[in-house]
Amino acid sequence: MKWGRPGRAVNKKGGYPFGIRPGLARTPGIMASPTPVPGVLDILPYVGGRSAAPGATRVFKLSSNESPLGASPKAVAAFSEAAGKLHAYPEGSSAVLREAVADIYGLNPERIVCGNGSDELLHLIAQCYCRPGDEVLFTEHGFLVYPIAARAASAIPVMAPETGLTANVDELIVRLSPKTRIVFLANPNNPTGTYLPVEEVKRLHAALSPETILVLDAAYAEYVKRNDYEAGIELVANSENVVMTRTLSKVYGLAALRVGWAFCPEGIAGVLNRTRGPFNVSIPAQLAGAAALRDTAFTEAAVAHNTEWLAYLAGELTRVGYRVTAGVGNFVLVHFETTPSKRTASAADEFLMQRGLIVRGVANYGLPDALRVSVGTEEANKLLVAALRDFWFATEA
Ligand SMILES: Cc1ncc(COP(=O)(O)O)c(C=O)c1O
């Protein structure tokens, strides 16, 4: 085999030349890796939801808060049309997508920045605004991308305790310091599903210095049916230091395509646009995303499905005897017991796995005794409840 030729760099015996993979250190004995920026090696890599249940004949993935209805057929058609454009670079500002967001949500498209998933935007904000040693504040069971984004930007993650699995504004406020550059608030939060009313969010914002950015991560906003909830549009519109991030991975069913957007004050939009990749959202993602956003009937059906089955899961599991944090997103958090009880989260996880029901362990969120269950199809929801009922009786003391 020769270096530099297309094809897999393996020798005739099927091993890697020199016993190492291409791209790794080639000089035996010199194995030290170059040093990344401070913080990076402290990152525990994000682990996504599992998708395989070995041995199960049918598999129901309820581990990643994906939409059980899939994507709008109009989005799928737009994606297929994009197959004819794979040779071309995308339009760099995602204009088609920003126009669709602007129309559907009534926003100024100049203040929308699109990303390769909202994850990219969360990272970008940290990268653009944190200097080494700055602090990034978030809550105890907050979304795990926040500490990762903070560390990747050489900032210090600071965690505020929650009360009853819900963000506590007072606990956040007492942890603000002159070094706090970003406060990340998932509203509603993943994996707890709990939310802060708009008045509480405003109270938090009022306590921030103009140099601190409040990022309202509203990935699950479309599902919320509460009068005292707002995703953050008004706060962004009336301030210079609030950003709202949204995703098309959840209710719009486009997790595979990676589409997110941020509504920003002009100044912040300018900063993110200077630093994002020039073609960060692919053509298929832009076109399918715009079509999904405009198919409001499909979105309404997805929300209605969620409202019905979220209540079903919470109600039925509570009836069995479980303590359930139902939340306002597209998932519930089911609480289990600690050993020596047999009714532990890990035993339940294994039990469900054998029936092809994949849910999410949340020990890495500081919740070792809980499992997060996404709302699925009618069939999956009913199987899930039946399985957890069987597990309850199988583990009776
Ligand atoms: C609270 C929260 N924010 C952001 C995201 C990331 O979404 P995206 O797929 O747009 O990167 C998720 C995904 O699970 C989430 O739960």
The ligand as an SDF file (V2000), in Angstrom:
LIG
                    3D

 16 16  0  0  0  0  0  0  0  0999 V2000
  -32.1370   20.8690   25.8450 C   0  0  0  0  0  0  0  0  0  0  0  0
  -31.5430   20.5290   24.5240 C   0  0  0  0  0  0  0  0  0  0  0  0
  -30.9000   21.4710   23.8450 N   0  0  0  0  0  0  0  0  0  0  0  0
  -30.3350   21.2240   22.6520 C   0  0  0  0  0  0  0  0  0  0  0  0
  -30.4000   19.9650   22.0880 C   0  0  0  0  0  0  0  0  0  0  0  0
  -29.6560   19.7340   20.8120 C   0  0  0  0  0  0  0  0  0  0  0  0
  -30.4460   19.6740   19.7220 O   0  0  0  0  0  0  0  0  0  0  0  0
  -29.8630   19.6120   18.2600 P   0  0  0  0  0  0  0  0  0  0  0  0
  -30.2670   18.2940   17.7200 O   0  0  0  0  0  0  0  0  0  0  0  0
  -30.5140   20.7620   17.5520 O   0  0  0  0  0  0  0  0  0  0  0  0
  -28.3820   19.7800   18.3130 O   0  0  0  0  0  0  0  0  0  0  0  0
  -31.0500   18.9440   22.7490 C   0  0  0  0  0  0  0  0  0  0  0  0
  -31.0940   17.5950   22.1770 C   0  0  0  0  0  0  0  0  0  0  0  0
  -31.3820   16.6180   22.7950 O   0  0  0  0  0  0  0  0  0  0  0  0
  -31.6470   19.2270   24.0120 C   0  0  0  0  0  0  0  0  0  0  0  0
  -32.2620   18.2800   24.7110 O   0  0  0  0  0  0  0  0  0  0  0  0
  1  2  1  0
  2  3  1  0
  2 15  2  0
  3  4  2  0
  4  5  1  0
  5  6  1  0
  5 12  2  0
  6  7  1  0
  7  8  1  0
  8  9  2  0
  8 10  1  0
  8 11  1  0
 12 13  1  0
 12 15  1  0
 13 14  2  0
 15 16  1  0
M  END
$$$$
